[in-house]
Every structure is written in structure tokens, then in C-alpha cells.
Amino acid sequence: MLNDTAIMGRLTADPELRRTSTGTPVCSFTLAVERDGKPGEDGKRATDFIDCVAWRGTAEFLCKFFGKGRMVVATGRLQTRTWKDKHDQTRKETELNATNLYFGDTKKLEQVADIYQQGGNAYDEITEDDGELPF
């Protein structure tokens, strides 16, 4: 059987590290993932909000280096869990158990996106010239 998934999306909130009763680090987070295909009539693509969970070192890495809005590439396995809510209804949730996380952007790319959204020329505003030729 094969259960290997990779998704790339933006964090919907700052991740918060929690610990289980035995002290194991865990972090639940949601990634906003745009669907492929043509944008809708409003010019925007449909977005899926994928629930994810990371454990141990992966959870600590996420909380240390990522924040709301950052692009994350997450790989892992899909898992489904069921539980009873307070009204005794059976609920089911599918989430990505993230075993590896990667940076999907850089701080500089974030700056470029912000500048373009404000109508500026990103090249002029973030290019650093120290007077040295690169060769």
C-alpha cells in the first residue's frame, strides 16, 4: 500500500507548539492550498484548507521557523480519525500527518509579493548594490 502525500500552501495562522501529557511536542496547523486550473469569475482560484499535524522535531521546526502566511511544503501520510462529539455524533476528520516540512518561499520573495501588491517595482526596491561585481 502507498500513502505518501505532498502539498504546498500558506499557513492560515501562526503555529503553536503544544505537548501531550507525556511531553511529546505536537502542532496542529492548516494550510490554504490553491487548486490548479482556471480562476473563477472573480479572478481567484478555489482554495482548499487542509488540516495537518506535526510531531516531535518536525513540530518544533515548524513553530520555530514558520509564521502565518508563509508558504510551506509538507510531505507525509493522510490519516483519518473518528471520535464522538459532545452530542454523541460520530465525527470523522482526514488530516496530513506531516513528517517533513520545507520552505516554499523565502523572506525576499515575501517582500516582492508585498511590493507588487502595493503597485511598486520590486526589483528597484529590494535590489542591494554594494558596488561589487558578482564575478
CNS distance restraints for C-alpha pairs under 8 A (distance, minus, plus):
assign (resid   3 and name CA) (resid  77 and name CA) 5.39 0.50 0.50
assign (resid   3 and name CA) (resid  78 and name CA) 6.62 0.50 0.50
assign (resid   4 and name CA) (resid  75 and name CA) 7.25 0.50 0.50
assign (resid   4 and name CA) (resid  76 and name CA) 5.70 0.50 0.50
assign (resid   4 and name CA) (resid  77 and name CA) 4.98 0.50 0.50
assign (resid   4 and name CA) (resid  78 and name CA) 7.34 0.50 0.50
assign (resid   5 and name CA) (resid  75 and name CA) 5.52 0.50 0.50
assign (resid   5 and name CA) (resid  76 and name CA) 5.42 0.50 0.50
assign (resid   5 and name CA) (resid  77 and name CA) 5.57 0.50 0.50
assign (resid   5 and name CA) (resid  78 and name CA) 6.82 0.50 0.50
assign (resid   5 and name CA) (resid  96 and name CA) 7.76 0.50 0.50
assign (resid   6 and name CA) (resid  73 and name CA) 7.05 0.50 0.50
assign (resid   6 and name CA) (resid  74 and name CA) 5.67 0.50 0.50
assign (resid   6 and name CA) (resid  75 and name CA) 4.29 0.50 0.50
assign (resid   6 and name CA) (resid  76 and name CA) 6.66 0.50 0.50
assign (resid   7 and name CA) (resid  33 and name CA) 7.52 0.50 0.50
assign (resid   7 and name CA) (resid  73 and name CA) 5.76 0.50 0.50
assign (resid   7 and name CA) (resid  74 and name CA) 5.47 0.50 0.50
assign (resid   7 and name CA) (resid  75 and name CA) 6.54 0.50 0.50
assign (resid   8 and name CA) (resid  31 and name CA) 7.70 0.50 0.50
assign (resid   8 and name CA) (resid  33 and name CA) 6.37 0.50 0.50
assign (resid   8 and name CA) (resid  71 and name CA) 6.93 0.50 0.50
assign (resid   8 and name CA) (resid  72 and name CA) 5.59 0.50 0.50
assign (resid   8 and name CA) (resid  73 and name CA) 4.31 0.50 0.50
assign (resid   8 and name CA) (resid  74 and name CA) 6.30 0.50 0.50
assign (resid   8 and name CA) (resid 104 and name CA) 7.12 0.50 0.50
assign (resid   9 and name CA) (resid  31 and name CA) 5.15 0.50 0.50
assign (resid   9 and name CA) (resid  32 and name CA) 5.10 0.50 0.50
assign (resid   9 and name CA) (resid  33 and name CA) 4.44 0.50 0.50
assign (resid   9 and name CA) (resid  34 and name CA) 7.20 0.50 0.50
assign (resid   9 and name CA) (resid  71 and name CA) 5.42 0.50 0.50
assign (resid   9 and name CA) (resid  72 and name CA) 5.57 0.50 0.50
assign (resid   9 and name CA) (resid  73 and name CA) 6.70 0.50 0.50
assign (resid  10 and name CA) (resid  31 and name CA) 5.19 0.50 0.50
assign (resid  10 and name CA) (resid  32 and name CA) 5.16 0.50 0.50
assign (resid  10 and name CA) (resid  33 and name CA) 6.81 0.50 0.50
assign (resid  10 and name CA) (resid  68 and name CA) 7.42 0.50 0.50
assign (resid  10 and name CA) (resid  69 and name CA) 5.15 0.50 0.50
assign (resid  10 and name CA) (resid  70 and name CA) 5.29 0.50 0.50
assign (resid  10 and name CA) (resid  71 and name CA) 4.38 0.50 0.50
assign (resid  10 and name CA) (resid  72 and name CA) 5.98 0.50 0.50
assign (resid  11 and name CA) (resid  29 and name CA) 7.22 0.50 0.50
assign (resid  11 and name CA) (resid  30 and name CA) 5.99 0.50 0.50
assign (resid  11 and name CA) (resid  31 and name CA) 4.79 0.50 0.50
assign (resid  11 and name CA) (resid  32 and name CA) 6.42 0.50 0.50
assign (resid  11 and name CA) (resid  67 and name CA) 6.91 0.50 0.50
assign (resid  11 and name CA) (resid  68 and name CA) 5.01 0.50 0.50
assign (resid  11 and name CA) (resid  69 and name CA) 5.01 0.50 0.50
assign (resid  11 and name CA) (resid  70 and name CA) 5.77 0.50 0.50
assign (resid  11 and name CA) (resid  71 and name CA) 6.68 0.50 0.50
assign (resid  11 and name CA) (resid  72 and name CA) 7.10 0.50 0.50
assign (resid  12 and name CA) (resid  29 and name CA) 7.69 0.50 0.50
assign (resid  12 and name CA) (resid  30 and name CA) 5.85 0.50 0.50
assign (resid  12 and name CA) (resid  31 and name CA) 6.00 0.50 0.50
assign (resid  12 and name CA) (resid  32 and name CA) 6.41 0.50 0.50
assign (resid  12 and name CA) (resid  68 and name CA) 5.61 0.50 0.50
assign (resid  12 and name CA) (resid  69 and name CA) 6.19 0.50 0.50
assign (resid  13 and name CA) (resid  29 and name CA) 7.46 0.50 0.50
assign (resid  13 and name CA) (resid  30 and name CA) 7.51 0.50 0.50
assign (resid  13 and name CA) (resid  67 and name CA) 6.94 0.50 0.50
assign (resid  13 and name CA) (resid  68 and name CA) 4.41 0.50 0.50
assign (resid  13 and name CA) (resid  69 and name CA) 7.19 0.50 0.50
assign (resid  14 and name CA) (resid  63 and name CA) 7.79 0.50 0.50
assign (resid  14 and name CA) (resid  66 and name CA) 7.43 0.50 0.50
assign (resid  14 and name CA) (resid  67 and name CA) 4.66 0.50 0.50
assign (resid  14 and name CA) (resid  68 and name CA) 4.49 0.50 0.50
assign (resid  15 and name CA) (resid  27 and name CA) 6.76 0.50 0.50
assign (resid  15 and name CA) (resid  28 and name CA) 7.31 0.50 0.50
assign (resid  15 and name CA) (resid  29 and name CA) 6.16 0.50 0.50
assign (resid  15 and name CA) (resid  62 and name CA) 7.09 0.50 0.50
assign (resid  15 and name CA) (resid  63 and name CA) 5.39 0.50 0.50
assign (resid  15 and name CA) (resid  66 and name CA) 7.41 0.50 0.50
assign (resid  15 and name CA) (resid  67 and name CA) 6.52 0.50 0.50
assign (resid  15 and name CA) (resid  68 and name CA) 7.47 0.50 0.50
assign (resid  16 and name CA) (resid  27 and name CA) 6.14 0.50 0.50
assign (resid  16 and name CA) (resid  28 and name CA) 7.71 0.50 0.50
assign (resid  16 and name CA) (resid  63 and name CA) 6.16 0.50 0.50
assign (resid  17 and name CA) (resid  25 and name CA) 6.58 0.50 0.50
assign (resid  17 and name CA) (resid  26 and name CA) 6.00 0.50 0.50
assign (resid  17 and name CA) (resid  27 and name CA) 5.12 0.50 0.50
assign (resid  17 and name CA) (resid  59 and name CA) 6.84 0.50 0.50
assign (resid  17 and name CA) (resid  60 and name CA) 6.85 0.50 0.50
assign (resid  17 and name CA) (resid  63 and name CA) 6.21 0.50 0.50
assign (resid  18 and name CA) (resid  25 and name CA) 5.80 0.50 0.50
assign (resid  18 and name CA) (resid  26 and name CA) 5.36 0.50 0.50
assign (resid  18 and name CA) (resid  27 and name CA) 6.09 0.50 0.50
assign (resid  19 and name CA) (resid  23 and name CA) 5.08 0.50 0.50
assign (resid  19 and name CA) (resid  24 and name CA) 5.17 0.50 0.50
assign (resid  19 and name CA) (resid  25 and name CA) 4.49 0.50 0.50
assign (resid  19 and name CA) (resid  26 and name CA) 5.73 0.50 0.50
assign (resid  20 and name CA) (resid  24 and name CA) 5.20 0.50 0.50
assign (resid  20 and name CA) (resid  25 and name CA) 6.64 0.50 0.50
assign (resid  20 and name CA) (resid  26 and name CA) 7.17 0.50 0.50
assign (resid  24 and name CA) (resid  55 and name CA) 7.47 0.50 0.50
assign (resid  24 and name CA) (resid  56 and name CA) 6.10 0.50 0.50
assign (resid  25 and name CA) (resid  55 and name CA) 5.81 0.50 0.50
assign (resid  25 and name CA) (resid  56 and name CA) 4.72 0.50 0.50
assign (resid  25 and name CA) (resid  57 and name CA) 7.50 0.50 0.50
assign (resid  25 and name CA) (resid  59 and name CA) 6.38 0.50 0.50
assign (resid  25 and name CA) (resid  60 and name CA) 6.94 0.50 0.50
assign (resid  26 and name CA) (resid  53 and name CA) 7.19 0.50 0.50
assign (resid  26 and name CA) (resid  54 and name CA) 5.77 0.50 0.50
assign (resid  26 and name CA) (resid  55 and name CA) 4.47 0.50 0.50
assign (resid  26 and name CA) (resid  56 and name CA) 6.07 0.50 0.50
assign (resid  26 and name CA) (resid  59 and name CA) 5.48 0.50 0.50
assign (resid  26 and name CA) (resid  60 and name CA) 7.82 0.50 0.50
assign (resid  27 and name CA) (resid  53 and name CA) 5.68 0.50 0.50
assign (resid  27 and name CA) (resid  54 and name CA) 5.29 0.50 0.50
assign (resid  27 and name CA) (resid  55 and name CA) 6.50 0.50 0.50
assign (resid  27 and name CA) (resid  59 and name CA) 5.29 0.50 0.50
assign (resid  27 and name CA) (resid  60 and name CA) 7.98 0.50 0.50
assign (resid  27 and name CA) (resid  63 and name CA) 7.80 0.50 0.50
assign (resid  28 and name CA) (resid  51 and name CA) 7.41 0.50 0.50
assign (resid  28 and name CA) (resid  52 and name CA) 5.78 0.50 0.50
assign (resid  28 and name CA) (resid  53 and name CA) 4.34 0.50 0.50
assign (resid  28 and name CA) (resid  54 and name CA) 6.47 0.50 0.50
assign (resid  29 and name CA) (resid  51 and name CA) 6.06 0.50 0.50
assign (resid  29 and name CA) (resid  52 and name CA) 5.30 0.50 0.50
assign (resid  29 and name CA) (resid  53 and name CA) 6.16 0.50 0.50
assign (resid  30 and name CA) (resid  49 and name CA) 6.25 0.50 0.50
assign (resid  30 and name CA) (resid  50 and name CA) 5.44 0.50 0.50
assign (resid  30 and name CA) (resid  51 and name CA) 4.53 0.50 0.50
assign (resid  30 and name CA) (resid  52 and name CA) 5.76 0.50 0.50
assign (resid  31 and name CA) (resid  49 and name CA) 5.60 0.50 0.50
assign (resid  31 and name CA) (resid  50 and name CA) 5.21 0.50 0.50
assign (resid  31 and name CA) (resid  51 and name CA) 6.64 0.50 0.50
assign (resid  31 and name CA) (resid  52 and name CA) 7.45 0.50 0.50
assign (resid  31 and name CA) (resid  72 and name CA) 7.82 0.50 0.50
assign (resid  32 and name CA) (resid  47 and name CA) 6.29 0.50 0.50
assign (resid  32 and name CA) (resid  48 and name CA) 5.78 0.50 0.50
assign (resid  32 and name CA) (resid  49 and name CA) 4.59 0.50 0.50
assign (resid  32 and name CA) (resid  50 and name CA) 6.47 0.50 0.50
assign (resid  33 and name CA) (resid  47 and name CA) 5.44 0.50 0.50
assign (resid  33 and name CA) (resid  48 and name CA) 5.18 0.50 0.50
assign (resid  33 and name CA) (resid  49 and name CA) 6.21 0.50 0.50
assign (resid  33 and name CA) (resid  50 and name CA) 7.20 0.50 0.50
assign (resid  34 and name CA) (resid  45 and name CA) 6.17 0.50 0.50
assign (resid  34 and name CA) (resid  46 and name CA) 5.91 0.50 0.50
assign (resid  34 and name CA) (resid  47 and name CA) 4.33 0.50 0.50
assign (resid  34 and name CA) (resid  48 and name CA) 6.29 0.50 0.50
assign (resid  35 and name CA) (resid  45 and name CA) 6.30 0.50 0.50
assign (resid  35 and name CA) (resid  46 and name CA) 5.57 0.50 0.50
assign (resid  35 and name CA) (resid  47 and name CA) 5.77 0.50 0.50
assign (resid  35 and name CA) (resid  48 and name CA) 7.07 0.50 0.50
assign (resid  36 and name CA) (resid  45 and name CA) 7.57 0.50 0.50
assign (resid  37 and name CA) (resid  45 and name CA) 7.49 0.50 0.50
assign (resid  38 and name CA) (resid  45 and name CA) 6.82 0.50 0.50
assign (resid  39 and name CA) (resid  43 and name CA) 5.13 0.50 0.50
assign (resid  39 and name CA) (resid  44 and name CA) 4.87 0.50 0.50
assign (resid  39 and name CA) (resid  45 and name CA) 4.35 0.50 0.50
assign (resid  39 and name CA) (resid  46 and name CA) 7.34 0.50 0.50
assign (resid  40 and name CA) (resid  44 and name CA) 5.57 0.50 0.50
assign (resid  40 and name CA) (resid  45 and name CA) 5.96 0.50 0.50
assign (resid  40 and name CA) (resid  46 and name CA) 7.49 0.50 0.50
assign (resid  50 and name CA) (resid  95 and name CA) 6.87 0.50 0.50
assign (resid  50 and name CA) (resid  96 and name CA) 7.55 0.50 0.50
assign (resid  51 and name CA) (resid  94 and name CA) 7.51 0.50 0.50
assign (resid  51 and name CA) (resid  95 and name CA) 5.00 0.50 0.50
assign (resid  51 and name CA) (resid  96 and name CA) 6.45 0.50 0.50
assign (resid  52 and name CA) (resid  95 and name CA) 5.11 0.50 0.50
assign (resid  52 and name CA) (resid  96 and name CA) 4.51 0.50 0.50
assign (resid  52 and name CA) (resid  97 and name CA) 5.87 0.50 0.50
assign (resid  52 and name CA) (resid  98 and name CA) 6.55 0.50 0.50
assign (resid  53 and name CA) (resid  59 and name CA) 7.96 0.50 0.50
assign (resid  53 and name CA) (resid  95 and name CA) 7.14 0.50 0.50
assign (resid  53 and name CA) (resid  96 and name CA) 6.31 0.50 0.50
assign (resid  53 and name CA) (resid  97 and name CA) 5.09 0.50 0.50
assign (resid  53 and name CA) (resid  98 and name CA) 5.95 0.50 0.50
assign (resid  54 and name CA) (resid  58 and name CA) 5.78 0.50 0.50
assign (resid  54 and name CA) (resid  59 and name CA) 4.78 0.50 0.50
assign (resid  54 and name CA) (resid  97 and name CA) 6.05 0.50 0.50
assign (resid  54 and name CA) (resid  98 and name CA) 5.12 0.50 0.50
assign (resid  54 and name CA) (resid  99 and name CA) 6.65 0.50 0.50
assign (resid  55 and name CA) (resid  59 and name CA) 4.89 0.50 0.50
assign (resid  55 and name CA) (resid  60 and name CA) 7.90 0.50 0.50
assign (resid  55 and name CA) (resid  98 and name CA) 7.84 0.50 0.50
assign (resid  55 and name CA) (resid  99 and name CA) 7.74 0.50 0.50
assign (resid  56 and name CA) (resid  60 and name CA) 6.46 0.50 0.50
assign (resid  57 and name CA) (resid  61 and name CA) 6.04 0.50 0.50
assign (resid  58 and name CA) (resid  62 and name CA) 6.21 0.50 0.50
assign (resid  58 and name CA) (resid  98 and name CA) 7.78 0.50 0.50
assign (resid  58 and name CA) (resid  99 and name CA) 6.62 0.50 0.50
assign (resid  58 and name CA) (resid 100 and name CA) 6.69 0.50 0.50
assign (resid  58 and name CA) (resid 101 and name CA) 7.13 0.50 0.50
assign (resid  59 and name CA) (resid  63 and name CA) 6.30 0.50 0.50
assign (resid  60 and name CA) (resid  64 and name CA) 6.09 0.50 0.50
assign (resid  61 and name CA) (resid  65 and name CA) 6.14 0.50 0.50
assign (resid  62 and name CA) (resid  66 and name CA) 5.48 0.50 0.50
assign (resid  62 and name CA) (resid 101 and name CA) 7.41 0.50 0.50
assign (resid  63 and name CA) (resid  67 and name CA) 7.47 0.50 0.50
assign (resid  66 and name CA) (resid  70 and name CA) 6.28 0.50 0.50
assign (resid  70 and name CA) (resid 104 and name CA) 7.66 0.50 0.50
assign (resid  70 and name CA) (resid 105 and name CA) 7.13 0.50 0.50
assign (resid  71 and name CA) (resid 103 and name CA) 6.49 0.50 0.50
assign (resid  71 and name CA) (resid 104 and name CA) 4.66 0.50 0.50
assign (resid  71 and name CA) (resid 105 and name CA) 5.57 0.50 0.50
assign (resid  72 and name CA) (resid 101 and name CA) 6.74 0.50 0.50
assign (resid  72 and name CA) (resid 102 and name CA) 5.94 0.50 0.50
assign (resid  72 and name CA) (resid 103 and name CA) 5.31 0.50 0.50
assign (resid  72 and name CA) (resid 104 and name CA) 4.85 0.50 0.50
assign (resid  72 and name CA) (resid 105 and name CA) 7.59 0.50 0.50
assign (resid  73 and name CA) (resid 101 and name CA) 5.69 0.50 0.50
assign (resid  73 and name CA) (resid 102 and name CA) 4.99 0.50 0.50
assign (resid  73 and name CA) (resid 103 and name CA) 6.25 0.50 0.50
assign (resid  73 and name CA) (resid 104 and name CA) 5.55 0.50 0.50
assign (resid  74 and name CA) (resid  98 and name CA) 5.89 0.50 0.50
assign (resid  74 and name CA) (resid  99 and name CA) 7.58 0.50 0.50
assign (resid  74 and name CA) (resid 100 and name CA) 5.87 0.50 0.50
assign (resid  74 and name CA) (resid 101 and name CA) 4.66 0.50 0.50
assign (resid  74 and name CA) (resid 102 and name CA) 6.49 0.50 0.50
assign (resid  75 and name CA) (resid  96 and name CA) 8.00 0.50 0.50
assign (resid  75 and name CA) (resid  98 and name CA) 5.46 0.50 0.50
assign (resid  75 and name CA) (resid  99 and name CA) 6.07 0.50 0.50
assign (resid  75 and name CA) (resid 100 and name CA) 5.27 0.50 0.50
assign (resid  75 and name CA) (resid 101 and name CA) 6.52 0.50 0.50
assign (resid  76 and name CA) (resid  96 and name CA) 6.36 0.50 0.50
assign (resid  76 and name CA) (resid  97 and name CA) 5.48 0.50 0.50
assign (resid  76 and name CA) (resid  98 and name CA) 4.41 0.50 0.50
assign (resid  76 and name CA) (resid  99 and name CA) 4.89 0.50 0.50
assign (resid  76 and name CA) (resid 100 and name CA) 6.57 0.50 0.50
assign (resid  77 and name CA) (resid  96 and name CA) 5.67 0.50 0.50
assign (resid  77 and name CA) (resid  97 and name CA) 5.35 0.50 0.50
assign (resid  77 and name CA) (resid  98 and name CA) 6.78 0.50 0.50
assign (resid  77 and name CA) (resid  99 and name CA) 7.84 0.50 0.50
assign (resid  78 and name CA) (resid  94 and name CA) 6.76 0.50 0.50
assign (resid  78 and name CA) (resid  95 and name CA) 5.70 0.50 0.50
assign (resid  78 and name CA) (resid  96 and name CA) 4.56 0.50 0.50
assign (resid  78 and name CA) (resid  97 and name CA) 6.10 0.50 0.50
assign (resid  79 and name CA) (resid  94 and name CA) 5.60 0.50 0.50
assign (resid  79 and name CA) (resid  95 and name CA) 5.63 0.50 0.50
assign (resid  79 and name CA) (resid  96 and name CA) 6.31 0.50 0.50
assign (resid  79 and name CA) (resid  97 and name CA) 6.75 0.50 0.50
assign (resid  80 and name CA) (resid  92 and name CA) 6.81 0.50 0.50
assign (resid  80 and name CA) (resid  93 and name CA) 5.53 0.50 0.50
assign (resid  80 and name CA) (resid  94 and name CA) 4.28 0.50 0.50
assign (resid  80 and name CA) (resid  95 and name CA) 6.47 0.50 0.50
assign (resid  81 and name CA) (resid  92 and name CA) 5.70 0.50 0.50
assign (resid  81 and name CA) (resid  93 and name CA) 5.53 0.50 0.50
assign (resid  81 and name CA) (resid  94 and name CA) 6.58 0.50 0.50
assign (resid  82 and name CA) (resid  90 and name CA) 6.75 0.50 0.50
assign (resid  82 and name CA) (resid  91 and name CA) 5.44 0.50 0.50
assign (resid  82 and name CA) (resid  92 and name CA) 4.32 0.50 0.50
assign (resid  82 and name CA) (resid  93 and name CA) 6.44 0.50 0.50
assign (resid  83 and name CA) (resid  90 and name CA) 5.68 0.50 0.50
assign (resid  83 and name CA) (resid  91 and name CA) 5.34 0.50 0.50
assign (resid  83 and name CA) (resid  92 and name CA) 6.59 0.50 0.50
assign (resid  84 and name CA) (resid  88 and name CA) 5.25 0.50 0.50
assign (resid  84 and name CA) (resid  89 and name CA) 5.35 0.50 0.50
assign (resid  84 and name CA) (resid  90 and name CA) 4.56 0.50 0.50
assign (resid  84 and name CA) (resid  91 and name CA) 5.93 0.50 0.50
assign (resid  85 and name CA) (resid  89 and name CA) 5.47 0.50 0.50
assign (resid  85 and name CA) (resid  90 and name CA) 6.55 0.50 0.50
assign (resid  85 and name CA) (resid  91 and name CA) 6.77 0.50 0.50
assign (resid 105 and name CA) (resid 109 and name CA) 6.17 0.50 0.50
assign (resid 105 and name CA) (resid 110 and name CA) 7.12 0.50 0.50
assign (resid 106 and name CA) (resid 110 and name CA) 6.35 0.50 0.50
assign (resid 107 and name CA) (resid 111 and name CA) 6.38 0.50 0.50
assign (resid 108 and name CA) (resid 112 and name CA) 6.36 0.50 0.50
assign (resid 109 and name CA) (resid 113 and name CA) 6.30 0.50 0.50
assign (resid 110 and name CA) (resid 114 and name CA) 6.32 0.50 0.50
assign (resid 111 and name CA) (resid 115 and name CA) 6.18 0.50 0.50
assign (resid 111 and name CA) (resid 122 and name CA) 7.97 0.50 0.50
assign (resid 111 and name CA) (resid 126 and name CA) 7.89 0.50 0.50
assign (resid 112 and name CA) (resid 116 and name CA) 6.18 0.50 0.50
assign (resid 112 and name CA) (resid 122 and name CA) 5.31 0.50 0.50
assign (resid 112 and name CA) (resid 123 and name CA) 7.98 0.50 0.50
assign (resid 112 and name CA) (resid 126 and name CA) 7.72 0.50 0.50
assign (resid 113 and name CA) (resid 117 and name CA) 6.17 0.50 0.50
assign (resid 114 and name CA) (resid 118 and name CA) 6.41 0.50 0.50
assign (resid 115 and name CA) (resid 119 and name CA) 6.42 0.50 0.50
assign (resid 115 and name CA) (resid 120 and name CA) 5.30 0.50 0.50
assign (resid 115 and name CA) (resid 121 and name CA) 6.86 0.50 0.50
assign (resid 115 and name CA) (resid 122 and name CA) 5.67 0.50 0.50
assign (resid 116 and name CA) (resid 120 and name CA) 5.37 0.50 0.50
assign (resid 116 and name CA) (resid 121 and name CA) 6.60 0.50 0.50
assign (resid 116 and name CA) (resid 122 and name CA) 6.37 0.50 0.50
assign (resid 120 and name CA) (resid 125 and name CA) 7.92 0.50 0.50
assign (resid 121 and name CA) (resid 125 and name CA) 6.49 0.50 0.50
assign (resid 122 and name CA) (resid 126 and name CA) 6.12 0.50 0.50
assign (resid 123 and name CA) (resid 127 and name CA) 5.74 0.50 0.50
